[in-house]
Amino acid sequence: METKSLSSKLDQLSDEQVLKEFVKRFKCDGAILIYLENNCESGLARWTNKNGKNWVNNLMPLIKEIHT
């Protein structure tokens, strides 16, 4: 029953809100959400401090390079 409740709550959140809640829940410096849909790559990132921002900025070009 709790799983349905959680799924229902997640369905109501935007991608940005899911990522924001993930960063808050795990108290991490940064996080990246990447997905592929119909051969179209999408993603977004969120960070809470300079360390997280640097990590995201260093990692994103590498991810893009691997996919192309």
Predicted model as a PDB file, atoms N, CA, C, CB and O in Angstrom, pLDDT in the B-factor column:
MODEL        1                                                                  
ATOM      1  N   MET A   1       0.820  -1.188   0.000  1.00 45.00           N  
ATOM      2  CA  MET A   1       0.000   0.000   0.000  1.00 45.00           C  
ATOM      3  C   MET A   1       0.867   1.256   0.000  1.00 45.00           C  
ATOM      4  CB  MET A   1      -0.934  -0.004   1.200  1.00 45.00           C  
ATOM      5  O   MET A   1       0.548   2.219  -0.697  1.00 45.00           O  
ATOM      6  N   GLU A   2       1.949   1.264   0.764  1.00 52.00           N  
ATOM      7  CA  GLU A   2       2.825   2.430   0.820  1.00 52.00           C  
ATOM      8  C   GLU A   2       3.513   2.677  -0.517  1.00 52.00           C  
ATOM      9  CB  GLU A   2       3.867   2.255   1.916  1.00 52.00           C  
ATOM     10  O   GLU A   2       3.767   3.827  -0.874  1.00 52.00           O  
ATOM     11  N   THR A   3       3.818   1.615  -1.260  1.00 55.00           N  
ATOM     12  CA  THR A   3       4.458   1.762  -2.558  1.00 55.00           C  
ATOM     13  C   THR A   3       3.561   2.538  -3.509  1.00 55.00           C  
ATOM     14  CB  THR A   3       4.800   0.392  -3.148  1.00 55.00           C  
ATOM     15  O   THR A   3       4.037   3.428  -4.213  1.00 55.00           O  
ATOM     16  N   LYS A   4       2.284   2.222  -3.542  1.00 61.00           N  
ATOM     17  CA  LYS A   4       1.348   2.949  -4.392  1.00 61.00           C  
ATOM     18  C   LYS A   4       1.289   4.410  -3.985  1.00 61.00           C  
ATOM     19  CB  LYS A   4      -0.048   2.323  -4.324  1.00 61.00           C  
ATOM     20  O   LYS A   4       1.234   5.293  -4.841  1.00 61.00           O  
ATOM     21  N   SER A   5       1.301   4.663  -2.717  1.00 72.00           N  
ATOM     22  CA  SER A   5       1.267   6.029  -2.218  1.00 72.00           C  
ATOM     23  C   SER A   5       2.505   6.796  -2.676  1.00 72.00           C  
ATOM     24  CB  SER A   5       1.166   6.040  -0.686  1.00 72.00           C  
ATOM     25  O   SER A   5       2.403   7.945  -3.104  1.00 72.00           O  
ATOM     26  N   LEU A   6       3.668   6.164  -2.586  1.00 66.00           N  
ATOM     27  CA  LEU A   6       4.914   6.801  -3.015  1.00 66.00           C  
ATOM     28  C   LEU A   6       4.893   7.031  -4.517  1.00 66.00           C  
ATOM     29  CB  LEU A   6       6.134   5.943  -2.621  1.00 66.00           C  
ATOM     30  O   LEU A   6       5.249   8.116  -4.977  1.00 66.00           O  
ATOM     31  N   SER A   7       4.482   6.028  -5.296  1.00 72.00           N  
ATOM     32  CA  SER A   7       4.396   6.168  -6.749  1.00 72.00           C  
ATOM     33  C   SER A   7       3.458   7.300  -7.122  1.00 72.00           C  
ATOM     34  CB  SER A   7       3.926   4.861  -7.393  1.00 72.00           C  
ATOM     35  O   SER A   7       3.754   8.094  -8.015  1.00 72.00           O  
ATOM     36  N   SER A   8       2.352   7.370  -6.453  1.00 78.00           N  
ATOM     37  CA  SER A   8       1.384   8.424  -6.713  1.00 78.00           C  
ATOM     38  C   SER A   8       1.994   9.795  -6.446  1.00 78.00           C  
ATOM     39  CB  SER A   8       0.132   8.222  -5.858  1.00 78.00           C  
ATOM     40  O   SER A   8       1.775  10.732  -7.215  1.00 78.00           O  
ATOM     41  N   LYS A   9       2.741   9.916  -5.384  1.00 77.00           N  
ATOM     42  CA  LYS A   9       3.384  11.193  -5.058  1.00 77.00           C  
ATOM     43  C   LYS A   9       4.434  11.554  -6.098  1.00 77.00           C  
ATOM     44  CB  LYS A   9       4.025  11.134  -3.664  1.00 77.00           C  
ATOM     45  O   LYS A   9       4.527  12.710  -6.510  1.00 77.00           O  
ATOM     46  N   LEU A  10       5.232  10.566  -6.530  1.00 76.00           N  
ATOM     47  CA  LEU A  10       6.270  10.822  -7.528  1.00 76.00           C  
ATOM     48  C   LEU A  10       5.683  11.236  -8.863  1.00 76.00           C  
ATOM     49  CB  LEU A  10       7.135   9.595  -7.712  1.00 76.00           C  
ATOM     50  O   LEU A  10       6.246  12.085  -9.553  1.00 76.00           O  
ATOM     51  N   ASP A  11       4.561  10.646  -9.231  1.00 84.00           N  
ATOM     52  CA  ASP A  11       3.919  10.977 -10.500  1.00 84.00           C  
ATOM     53  C   ASP A  11       3.494  12.440 -10.557  1.00 84.00           C  
ATOM     54  CB  ASP A  11       2.713  10.081 -10.724  1.00 84.00           C  
ATOM     55  O   ASP A  11       3.371  13.012 -11.640  1.00 84.00           O  
ATOM     56  N   GLN A  12       3.274  13.032  -9.417  1.00 89.00           N  
ATOM     57  CA  GLN A  12       2.810  14.414  -9.373  1.00 89.00           C  
ATOM     58  C   GLN A  12       3.956  15.424  -9.424  1.00 89.00           C  
ATOM     59  CB  GLN A  12       1.995  14.637  -8.124  1.00 89.00           C  
ATOM     60  O   GLN A  12       3.713  16.625  -9.541  1.00 89.00           O  
ATOM     61  N   LEU A  13       5.206  14.950  -9.336  1.00 90.00           N  
ATOM     62  CA  LEU A  13       6.358  15.845  -9.324  1.00 90.00           C  
ATOM     63  C   LEU A  13       6.968  15.991 -10.713  1.00 90.00           C  
ATOM     64  CB  LEU A  13       7.408  15.339  -8.346  1.00 90.00           C  
ATOM     65  O   LEU A  13       6.953  15.053 -11.510  1.00 90.00           O  
ATOM     66  N   SER A  14       7.500  17.167 -10.992  1.00 91.00           N  
ATOM     67  CA  SER A  14       8.242  17.375 -12.235  1.00 91.00           C  
ATOM     68  C   SER A  14       9.622  16.727 -12.090  1.00 91.00           C  
ATOM     69  CB  SER A  14       8.370  18.905 -12.573  1.00 91.00           C  
ATOM     70  O   SER A  14      10.026  16.358 -10.988  1.00 91.00           O  
ATOM     71  N   ASP A  15      10.336  16.592 -13.202  1.00 89.00           N  
ATOM     72  CA  ASP A  15      11.698  16.043 -13.152  1.00 89.00           C  
ATOM     73  C   ASP A  15      12.573  16.853 -12.196  1.00 89.00           C  
ATOM     74  CB  ASP A  15      12.328  16.025 -14.562  1.00 89.00           C  
ATOM     75  O   ASP A  15      13.333  16.292 -11.408  1.00 89.00           O  
ATOM     76  N   GLU A  16      12.458  18.161 -12.277  1.00 91.00           N  
ATOM     77  CA  GLU A  16      13.248  19.045 -11.420  1.00 91.00           C  
ATOM     78  C   GLU A  16      12.909  18.831  -9.951  1.00 91.00           C  
ATOM     79  CB  GLU A  16      13.017  20.510 -11.805  1.00 91.00           C  
ATOM     80  O   GLU A  16      13.801  18.823  -9.102  1.00 91.00           O  
ATOM     81  N   GLN A  17      11.636  18.659  -9.647  1.00 92.00           N  
ATOM     82  CA  GLN A  17      11.228  18.432  -8.262  1.00 92.00           C  
ATOM     83  C   GLN A  17      11.728  17.085  -7.745  1.00 92.00           C  
ATOM     84  CB  GLN A  17       9.708  18.504  -8.141  1.00 92.00           C  
ATOM     85  O   GLN A  17      12.131  16.976  -6.587  1.00 92.00           O  
ATOM     86  N   VAL A  18      11.703  16.057  -8.602  1.00 90.00           N  
ATOM     87  CA  VAL A  18      12.229  14.737  -8.206  1.00 90.00           C  
ATOM     88  C   VAL A  18      13.709  14.858  -7.864  1.00 90.00           C  
ATOM     89  CB  VAL A  18      12.019  13.686  -9.342  1.00 90.00           C  
ATOM     90  O   VAL A  18      14.161  14.341  -6.842  1.00 90.00           O  
ATOM     91  N   LEU A  19      14.459  15.543  -8.721  1.00 92.00           N  
ATOM     92  CA  LEU A  19      15.897  15.707  -8.478  1.00 92.00           C  
ATOM     93  C   LEU A  19      16.152  16.524  -7.212  1.00 92.00           C  
ATOM     94  CB  LEU A  19      16.569  16.383  -9.685  1.00 92.00           C  
ATOM     95  O   LEU A  19      17.048  16.201  -6.431  1.00 92.00           O  
ATOM     96  N   LYS A  20      15.375  17.569  -7.011  1.00 92.00           N  
ATOM     97  CA  LYS A  20      15.506  18.403  -5.810  1.00 92.00           C  
ATOM     98  C   LYS A  20      15.266  17.569  -4.548  1.00 92.00           C  
ATOM     99  CB  LYS A  20      14.513  19.592  -5.863  1.00 92.00           C  
ATOM    100  O   LYS A  20      16.013  17.677  -3.576  1.00 92.00           O  
ATOM    101  N   GLU A  21      14.229  16.744  -4.570  1.00 91.00           N  
ATOM    102  CA  GLU A  21      13.915  15.892  -3.422  1.00 91.00           C  
ATOM    103  C   GLU A  21      15.001  14.833  -3.205  1.00 91.00           C  
ATOM    104  CB  GLU A  21      12.550  15.215  -3.620  1.00 91.00           C  
ATOM    105  O   GLU A  21      15.318  14.496  -2.065  1.00 91.00           O  
ATOM    106  N   PHE A  22      15.569  14.311  -4.290  1.00 92.00           N  
ATOM    107  CA  PHE A  22      16.659  13.333  -4.191  1.00 92.00           C  
ATOM    108  C   PHE A  22      17.862  13.950  -3.481  1.00 92.00           C  
ATOM    109  CB  PHE A  22      17.068  12.825  -5.597  1.00 92.00           C  
ATOM    110  O   PHE A  22      18.420  13.349  -2.563  1.00 92.00           O  
ATOM    111  N   VAL A  23      18.259  15.146  -3.906  1.00 94.00           N  
ATOM    112  CA  VAL A  23      19.412  15.834  -3.294  1.00 94.00           C  
ATOM    113  C   VAL A  23      19.145  16.107  -1.822  1.00 94.00           C  
ATOM    114  CB  VAL A  23      19.717  17.162  -4.033  1.00 94.00           C  
ATOM    115  O   VAL A  23      20.025  15.937  -0.977  1.00 94.00           O  
ATOM    116  N   LYS A  24      17.933  16.529  -1.526  1.00 93.00           N  
ATOM    117  CA  LYS A  24      17.573  16.815  -0.131  1.00 93.00           C  
ATOM    118  C   LYS A  24      17.570  15.533   0.708  1.00 93.00           C  
ATOM    119  CB  LYS A  24      16.188  17.497  -0.062  1.00 93.00           C  
ATOM    120  O   LYS A  24      18.099  15.516   1.820  1.00 93.00           O  
ATOM    121  N   ARG A  25      16.980  14.472   0.178  1.00 94.00           N  
ATOM    122  CA  ARG A  25      16.856  13.205   0.911  1.00 94.00           C  
ATOM    123  C   ARG A  25      18.207  12.586   1.218  1.00 94.00           C  
ATOM    124  CB  ARG A  25      16.018  12.221   0.119  1.00 94.00           C  
ATOM    125  O   ARG A  25      18.434  12.105   2.328  1.00 94.00           O  
ATOM    126  N   PHE A  26      19.112  12.595   0.237  1.00 96.00           N  
ATOM    127  CA  PHE A  26      20.412  11.951   0.418  1.00 96.00           C  
ATOM    128  C   PHE A  26      21.506  12.918   0.856  1.00 96.00           C  
ATOM    129  CB  PHE A  26      20.825  11.278  -0.859  1.00 96.00           C  
ATOM    130  O   PHE A  26      22.659  12.524   1.031  1.00 96.00           O  
ATOM    131  N   LYS A  27      21.139  14.182   1.031  1.00 96.00           N  
ATOM    132  CA  LYS A  27      22.076  15.200   1.513  1.00 96.00           C  
ATOM    133  C   LYS A  27      23.391  15.168   0.734  1.00 96.00           C  
ATOM    134  CB  LYS A  27      22.351  15.001   3.007  1.00 96.00           C  
ATOM    135  O   LYS A  27      24.478  15.201   1.311  1.00 96.00           O  
ATOM    136  N   CYS A  28      23.261  15.102  -0.599  1.00 96.00           N  
ATOM    137  CA  CYS A  28      24.448  15.017  -1.445  1.00 96.00           C  
ATOM    138  C   CYS A  28      24.830  16.394  -1.991  1.00 96.00           C  
ATOM    139  CB  CYS A  28      24.209  14.034  -2.601  1.00 96.00           C  
ATOM    140  O   CYS A  28      24.020  17.321  -2.011  1.00 96.00           O  
ATOM    141  N   ASP A  29      26.076  16.502  -2.430  1.00 97.00           N  
ATOM    142  CA  ASP A  29      26.582  17.754  -2.988  1.00 97.00           C  
ATOM    143  C   ASP A  29      25.965  18.061  -4.352  1.00 97.00           C  
ATOM    144  CB  ASP A  29      28.099  17.698  -3.109  1.00 97.00           C  
ATOM    145  O   ASP A  29      25.726  19.219  -4.693  1.00 97.00           O  
ATOM    146  N   GLY A  30      25.710  17.000  -5.128  1.00 95.00           N  
ATOM    147  CA  GLY A  30      25.147  17.197  -6.455  1.00 95.00           C  
ATOM    148  C   GLY A  30      24.566  15.902  -6.989  1.00 95.00           C  
ATOM    149  O   GLY A  30      24.896  14.811  -6.524  1.00 95.00           O  
ATOM    150  N   ALA A  31      23.695  16.047  -7.975  1.00 96.00           N  
ATOM    151  CA  ALA A  31      23.084  14.878  -8.607  1.00 96.00           C  
ATOM    152  C   ALA A  31      22.758  15.217 -10.056  1.00 96.00           C  
ATOM    153  CB  ALA A  31      21.802  14.427  -7.841  1.00 96.00           C  
ATOM    154  O   ALA A  31      22.520  16.372 -10.406  1.00 96.00           O  
ATOM    155  N   ILE A  32      22.754  14.178 -10.888  1.00 94.00           N  
ATOM    156  CA  ILE A  32      22.427  14.329 -12.299  1.00 94.00           C  
ATOM    157  C   ILE A  32      21.339  13.315 -12.638  1.00 94.00           C  
ATOM    158  CB  ILE A  32      23.693  14.133 -13.207  1.00 94.00           C  
ATOM    159  O   ILE A  32      21.441  12.139 -12.288  1.00 94.00           O  
ATOM    160  N   LEU A  33      20.318  13.775 -13.312  1.00 92.00           N  
ATOM    161  CA  LEU A  33      19.240  12.908 -13.793  1.00 92.00           C  
ATOM    162  C   LEU A  33      19.348  12.877 -15.318  1.00 92.00           C  
ATOM    163  CB  LEU A  33      17.808  13.420 -13.316  1.00 92.00           C  
ATOM    164  O   LEU A  33      19.204  13.904 -15.981  1.00 92.00           O  
ATOM    165  N   ILE A  34      19.602  11.688 -15.864  1.00 89.00           N  
ATOM    166  CA  ILE A  34      19.766  11.531 -17.308  1.00 89.00           C  
ATOM    167  C   ILE A  34      18.818  10.443 -17.782  1.00 89.00           C  
ATOM    168  CB  ILE A  34      21.245  11.188 -17.683  1.00 89.00           C  
ATOM    169  O   ILE A  34      18.687   9.401 -17.140  1.00 89.00           O  
ATOM    170  N   TYR A  35      18.164  10.685 -18.899  1.00 86.00           N  
ATOM    171  CA  TYR A  35      17.307   9.648 -19.458  1.00 86.00           C  
ATOM    172  C   TYR A  35      17.269   9.757 -20.977  1.00 86.00           C  
ATOM    173  CB  TYR A  35      15.888   9.747 -18.877  1.00 86.00           C  
ATOM    174  O   TYR A  35      17.515  10.816 -21.553  1.00 86.00           O  
ATOM    175  N   LEU A  36      16.954   8.634 -21.604  1.00 84.00           N  
ATOM    176  CA  LEU A  36      16.859   8.548 -23.055  1.00 84.00           C  
ATOM    177  C   LEU A  36      15.441   8.146 -23.413  1.00 84.00           C  
ATOM    178  CB  LEU A  36      17.894   7.538 -23.638  1.00 84.00           C  
ATOM    179  O   LEU A  36      14.935   7.130 -22.936  1.00 84.00           O  
ATOM    180  N   GLU A  37      14.804   8.945 -24.251  1.00 86.00           N  
ATOM    181  CA  GLU A  37      13.430   8.655 -24.662  1.00 86.00           C  
ATOM    182  C   GLU A  37      13.307   8.885 -26.159  1.00 86.00           C  
ATOM    183  CB  GLU A  37      12.407   9.535 -23.881  1.00 86.00           C  
ATOM    184  O   GLU A  37      13.557   9.985 -26.651  1.00 86.00           O  
ATOM    185  N   ASN A  38      12.918   7.837 -26.879  1.00 89.00           N  
ATOM    186  CA  ASN A  38      12.789   7.928 -28.339  1.00 89.00           C  
ATOM    187  C   ASN A  38      14.068   8.461 -28.983  1.00 89.00           C  
ATOM    188  CB  ASN A  38      11.605   8.828 -28.713  1.00 89.00           C  
ATOM    189  O   ASN A  38      14.027   9.329 -29.855  1.00 89.00           O  
ATOM    190  N   ASN A  39      15.197   7.927 -28.538  1.00 83.00           N  
ATOM    191  CA  ASN A  39      16.522   8.289 -29.046  1.00 83.00           C  
ATOM    192  C   ASN A  39      16.867   9.763 -28.801  1.00 83.00           C  
ATOM    193  CB  ASN A  39      16.601   7.989 -30.533  1.00 83.00           C  
ATOM    194  O   ASN A  39      17.747  10.312 -29.463  1.00 83.00           O  
ATOM    195  N   CYS A  40      16.190  10.389 -27.871  1.00 83.00           N  
ATOM    196  CA  CYS A  40      16.471  11.778 -27.502  1.00 83.00           C  
ATOM    197  C   CYS A  40      16.975  11.795 -26.062  1.00 83.00           C  
ATOM    198  CB  CYS A  40      15.195  12.686 -27.666  1.00 83.00           C  
ATOM    199  O   CYS A  40      16.257  11.422 -25.134  1.00 83.00           O  
ATOM    200  N   GLU A  41      18.214  12.231 -25.893  1.00 81.00           N  
ATOM    201  CA  GLU A  41      18.835  12.273 -24.569  1.00 81.00           C  
ATOM    202  C   GLU A  41      18.445  13.558 -23.852  1.00 81.00           C  
ATOM    203  CB  GLU A  41      20.373  12.162 -24.680  1.00 81.00           C  
ATOM    204  O   GLU A  41      18.518  14.648 -24.419  1.00 81.00           O  
ATOM    205  N   SER A  42      18.037  13.417 -22.615  1.00 85.00           N  
ATOM    206  CA  SER A  42      17.677  14.574 -21.798  1.00 85.00           C  
ATOM    207  C   SER A  42      18.290  14.416 -20.416  1.00 85.00           C  
ATOM    208  CB  SER A  42      16.135  14.734 -21.702  1.00 85.00           C  
ATOM    209  O   SER A  42      18.594  13.305 -19.982  1.00 85.00           O  
ATOM    210  N   GLY A  43      18.461  15.508 -19.749  1.00 87.00           N  
ATOM    211  CA  GLY A  43      18.985  15.436 -18.399  1.00 87.00           C  
ATOM    212  C   GLY A  43      18.991  16.796 -17.727  1.00 87.00           C  
ATOM    213  O   GLY A  43      18.854  17.838 -18.369  1.00 87.00           O  
ATOM    214  N   LEU A  44      19.152  16.752 -16.437  1.00 92.00           N  
ATOM    215  CA  LEU A  44      19.270  17.974 -15.663  1.00 92.00           C  
ATOM    216  C   LEU A  44      20.112  17.681 -14.437  1.00 92.00           C  
ATOM    217  CB  LEU A  44      17.877  18.530 -15.266  1.00 92.00           C  
ATOM    218  O   LEU A  44      20.291  16.527 -14.046  1.00 92.00           O  
ATOM    219  N   ALA A  45      20.614  18.724 -13.849  1.00 95.00           N  
ATOM    220  CA  ALA A  45      21.503  18.571 -12.703  1.00 95.00           C  
ATOM    221  C   ALA A  45      21.100  19.557 -11.613  1.00 95.00           C  
ATOM    222  CB  ALA A  45      22.980  18.786 -13.116  1.00 95.00           C  
ATOM    223  O   ALA A  45      20.465  20.581 -11.862  1.00 95.00           O  
ATOM    224  N   ARG A  46      21.490  19.206 -10.413  1.00 95.00           N  
ATOM    225  CA  ARG A  46      21.223  20.072  -9.260  1.00 95.00           C  
ATOM    226  C   ARG A  46      22.381  19.895  -8.284  1.00 95.00           C  
ATOM    227  CB  ARG A  46      19.833  19.729  -8.576  1.00 95.00           C  
ATOM    228  O   ARG A  46      22.911  18.794  -8.133  1.00 95.00           O  
ATOM    229  N   TRP A  47      22.762  20.959  -7.639  1.00 95.00           N  
ATOM    230  CA  TRP A  47      23.836  20.897  -6.650  1.00 95.00           C  
ATOM    231  C   TRP A  47      23.492  21.789  -5.480  1.00 95.00           C  
ATOM    232  CB  TRP A  47      25.187  21.311  -7.267  1.00 95.00           C  
ATOM    233  O   TRP A  47      22.651  22.683  -5.572  1.00 95.00           O  
ATOM    234  N   THR A  48      24.176  21.516  -4.362  1.00 95.00           N  
ATOM    235  CA  THR A  48      23.894  22.290  -3.149  1.00 95.00           C  
ATOM    236  C   THR A  48      25.058  23.169  -2.723  1.00 95.00           C  
ATOM    237  CB  THR A  48      23.535  21.361  -2.022  1.00 95.00           C  
ATOM    238  O   THR A  48      24.913  24.007  -1.833  1.00 95.00           O  
ATOM    239  N   ASN A  49      26.205  22.982  -3.350  1.00 97.00           N  
ATOM    240  CA  ASN A  49      27.381  23.771  -2.984  1.00 97.00           C  
ATOM    241  C   ASN A  49      28.364  23.810  -4.151  1.00 97.00           C  
ATOM    242  CB  ASN A  49      28.063  23.189  -1.720  1.00 97.00           C  
ATOM    243  O   ASN A  49      28.114  23.223  -5.203  1.00 97.00           O  
ATOM    244  N   LYS A  50      29.478  24.504  -3.954  1.00 98.00           N  
ATOM    245  CA  LYS A  50      30.477  24.663  -5.011  1.00 98.00           C  
ATOM    246  C   LYS A  50      31.083  23.316  -5.422  1.00 98.00           C  
ATOM    247  CB  LYS A  50      31.585  25.617  -4.549  1.00 98.00           C  
ATOM    248  O   LYS A  50      31.348  23.093  -6.603  1.00 98.00           O  
ATOM    249  N   ASN A  51      31.300  22.432  -4.467  1.00 97.00           N  
ATOM    250  CA  ASN A  51      31.847  21.114  -4.771  1.00 97.00           C  
ATOM    251  C   ASN A  51      30.909  20.357  -5.723  1.00 97.00           C  
ATOM    252  CB  ASN A  51      32.069  20.305  -3.467  1.00 97.00           C  
ATOM    253  O   ASN A  51      31.362  19.757  -6.697  1.00 97.00           O  
ATOM    254  N   GLY A  52      29.619  20.388  -5.439  1.00 96.00           N  
ATOM    255  CA  GLY A  52      28.636  19.732  -6.292  1.00 96.00           C  
ATOM    256  C   GLY A  52      28.567  20.367  -7.671  1.00 96.00           C  
ATOM    257  O   GLY A  52      28.452  19.665  -8.676  1.00 96.00           O  
ATOM    258  N   LYS A  53      28.637  21.688  -7.724  1.00 96.00           N  
ATOM    259  CA  LYS A  53      28.603  22.392  -9.011  1.00 96.00           C  
ATOM    260  C   LYS A  53      29.815  22.020  -9.859  1.00 96.00           C  
ATOM    261  CB  LYS A  53      28.556  23.919  -8.795  1.00 96.00           C  
ATOM    262  O   LYS A  53      29.684  21.771 -11.057  1.00 96.00           O  
ATOM    263  N   ASN A  54      30.980  21.983  -9.248  1.00 97.00           N  
ATOM    264  CA  ASN A  54      32.197  21.603  -9.976  1.00 97.00           C  
ATOM    265  C   ASN A  54      32.107  20.172 -10.486  1.00 97.00           C  
ATOM    266  CB  ASN A  54      33.431  21.760  -9.079  1.00 97.00           C  
ATOM    267  O   ASN A  54      32.518  19.884 -11.610  1.00 97.00           O  
ATOM    268  N   TRP A  55      31.572  19.277  -9.669  1.00 96.00           N  
ATOM    269  CA  TRP A  55      31.416  17.875 -10.058  1.00 96.00           C  
ATOM    270  C   TRP A  55      30.501  17.759 -11.272  1.00 96.00           C  
ATOM    271  CB  TRP A  55      30.856  17.045  -8.886  1.00 96.00           C  
ATOM    272  O   TRP A  55      30.828  17.067 -12.237  1.00 96.00           O  
ATOM    273  N   VAL A  56      29.359  18.434 -11.223  1.00 95.00           N  
ATOM    274  CA  VAL A  56      28.413  18.415 -12.340  1.00 95.00           C  
ATOM    275  C   VAL A  56      29.065  18.986 -13.594  1.00 95.00           C  
ATOM    276  CB  VAL A  56      27.138  19.211 -11.990  1.00 95.00           C  
ATOM    277  O   VAL A  56      28.979  18.388 -14.666  1.00 95.00           O  
ATOM    278  N   ASN A  57      29.714  20.133 -13.464  1.00 95.00           N  
ATOM    279  CA  ASN A  57      30.329  20.784 -14.624  1.00 95.00           C  
ATOM    280  C   ASN A  57      31.460  19.954 -15.227  1.00 95.00           C  
ATOM    281  CB  ASN A  57      30.856  22.151 -14.230  1.00 95.00           C  
ATOM    282  O   ASN A  57      31.702  20.037 -16.431  1.00 95.00           O  
ATOM    283  N   ASN A  58      32.150  19.166 -14.425  1.00 95.00           N  
ATOM    284  CA  ASN A  58      33.212  18.300 -14.936  1.00 95.00           C  
ATOM    285  C   ASN A  58      32.659  17.018 -15.549  1.00 95.00           C  
ATOM    286  CB  ASN A  58      34.187  17.958 -13.824  1.00 95.00           C  
ATOM    287  O   ASN A  58      33.222  16.501 -16.514  1.00 95.00           O  
ATOM    288  N   LEU A  59      31.579  16.507 -15.007  1.00 93.00           N  
ATOM    289  CA  LEU A  59      31.034  15.232 -15.447  1.00 93.00           C  
ATOM    290  C   LEU A  59      30.160  15.330 -16.697  1.00 93.00           C  
ATOM    291  CB  LEU A  59      30.242  14.627 -14.341  1.00 93.00           C  
ATOM    292  O   LEU A  59      30.208  14.442 -17.548  1.00 93.00           O  
ATOM    293  N   MET A  60      29.379  16.372 -16.823  1.00 89.00           N  
ATOM    294  CA  MET A  60      28.446  16.488 -17.948  1.00 89.00           C  
ATOM    295  C   MET A  60      29.131  16.407 -19.314  1.00 89.00           C  
ATOM    296  CB  MET A  60      27.690  17.790 -17.846  1.00 89.00           C  
ATOM    297  O   MET A  60      28.634  15.684 -20.177  1.00 89.00           O  
ATOM    298  N   PRO A  61      30.239  17.106 -19.560  1.00 89.00           N  
ATOM    299  CA  PRO A  61      30.900  16.972 -20.872  1.00 89.00           C  
ATOM    300  C   PRO A  61      31.368  15.546 -21.148  1.00 89.00           C  
ATOM    301  CB  PRO A  61      32.090  17.918 -20.956  1.00 89.00           C  
ATOM    302  O   PRO A  61      31.337  15.101 -22.295  1.00 89.00           O  
ATOM    303  N   LEU A  62      31.796  14.832 -20.124  1.00 89.00           N  
ATOM    304  CA  LEU A  62      32.231  13.444 -20.309  1.00 89.00           C  
ATOM    305  C   LEU A  62      31.063  12.554 -20.699  1.00 89.00           C  
ATOM    306  CB  LEU A  62      32.890  12.913 -19.034  1.00 89.00           C  
ATOM    307  O   LEU A  62      31.205  11.686 -21.559  1.00 89.00           O  
ATOM    308  N   ILE A  63      29.924  12.759 -20.082  1.00 85.00           N  
ATOM    309  CA  ILE A  63      28.735  11.986 -20.413  1.00 85.00           C  
ATOM    310  C   ILE A  63      28.304  12.258 -21.845  1.00 85.00           C  
ATOM    311  CB  ILE A  63      27.595  12.310 -19.446  1.00 85.00           C  
ATOM    312  O   ILE A  63      27.978  11.328 -22.583  1.00 85.00           O  
ATOM    313  N   LYS A  64      28.301  13.526 -22.242  1.00 81.00           N  
ATOM    314  CA  LYS A  64      27.921  13.882 -23.606  1.00 81.00           C  
ATOM    315  C   LYS A  64      28.895  13.269 -24.613  1.00 81.00           C  
ATOM    316  CB  LYS A  64      27.877  15.413 -23.770  1.00 81.00           C  
ATOM    317  O   LYS A  64      28.482  12.801 -25.674  1.00 81.00           O  
ATOM    318  N   GLU A  65      30.176  13.271 -24.281  1.00 84.00           N  
ATOM    319  CA  GLU A  65      31.196  12.710 -25.169  1.00 84.00           C  
ATOM    320  C   GLU A  65      31.011  11.211 -25.360  1.00 84.00           C  
ATOM    321  CB  GLU A  65      32.589  12.992 -24.617  1.00 84.00           C  
ATOM    322  O   GLU A  65      31.196  10.703 -26.466  1.00 84.00           O  
ATOM    323  N   ILE A  66      30.654  10.509 -24.319  1.00 81.00           N  
ATOM    324  CA  ILE A  66      30.450   9.053 -24.381  1.00 81.00           C  
ATOM    325  C   ILE A  66      29.250   8.741 -25.267  1.00 81.00           C  
ATOM    326  CB  ILE A  66      30.242   8.457 -22.956  1.00 81.00           C  
ATOM    327  O   ILE A  66      29.283   7.769 -26.022  1.00 81.00           O  
ATOM    328  N   HIS A  67      28.211   9.530 -25.192  1.00 69.00           N  
ATOM    329  CA  HIS A  67      26.977   9.228 -25.905  1.00 69.00           C  
ATOM    330  C   HIS A  67      27.084   9.540 -27.398  1.00 69.00           C  
ATOM    331  CB  HIS A  67      25.826  10.004 -25.297  1.00 69.00           C  
ATOM    332  O   HIS A  67      26.394   8.913 -28.200  1.00 69.00           O  
ATOM    333  N   THR A  68      27.922  10.484 -27.784  1.00 65.00           N  
ATOM    334  CA  THR A  68      28.002  10.857 -29.209  1.00 65.00           C  
ATOM    335  C   THR A  68      28.930   9.973 -29.984  1.00 65.00           C  
ATOM    336  CB  THR A  68      28.449  12.282 -29.356  1.00 65.00           C  
ATOM    337  O   THR A  68      29.101  10.162 -31.189  1.00 65.00           O  
TER     338      THR A  68                                                      
ENDMDL                                                                          
END                                                                             
